[in-house]
Amino acid sequence: MVLEVAFFHIKEGMENDFEEAFEQASKLFNKVDGYLGHTIHACIETKGKYMVQVKWETLDSHMKGFVESPIFHEWNDQVGHYFKPDIYMEHFTVVHERGDD
């Protein structure tokens, strides 16, 4: 499993609209082979900053199956206009995982 972690800064005053649009646009992830789930988090300290975590089966599931597909363009059409230009994204693999004991 690969975890995509992305940070978005949303244009001032558009946070609620972004959250609603993201909820709708994220349904497109279901069309991508290898999509396993996602979460979106609003930053407590910085208004308008969001962290999105998307679980993918493989790096290619994200980069080829989503980013290089028409589905990405559809997703971006729905939410991209909310973003300030300072988007940051990386991929991670699990080194150690622990649940509730």
Secondary structure, 3 states (H helix, E strand, C coil): CEEEEEEEEECCCCHHHHHHHHHHHHHHHHHCCCEEEEEEEECCCCCCEEEEEEEECCHHHHHHHHHCCHHHHHHHHHHHHHECCCCEEEEECCCCCCCCC
